[in-house]
């Protein structure tokens, strides 16, 4: 990964999704302003895992090749069981209608440790701070 300059040198970095193709597709939605939310299984956060999102923190989003591509700022963090995710939140993920969101996320969680209606999710809303030159 390229060295990040101030003020993002110590920022948390991550890529959306679980493949380079998905990372690039979701990043494009962020850059277009369509995607302003994301979620992950609560089981995937903690020591030695992904960093829990924190309101006010700025993170660097990587593209599918692992290059810094954007800076986002977390504006809200909530937890919901999969079955209770509000439709408005799902739509803010920018990946289609509510039915598309459910189907895509069921597939994603099945690939990454399992899915159930009782799966606890960490739901994050964010805003795009800047697109980084690549």
Secondary structure, DSSP 8 states (H G I E B T S, - for coil): -----TTSTT-EEE-SSSSHHHHHHHHHHHHTT---EEEEEGGGBSTTSB----TT-EEEEE-TTS-EEEEEEEEEEEEEEGGG--HHHHHHTTSSSHHHHHHHHHHHHHHTT---TT-EEEEEEEEEEEE---
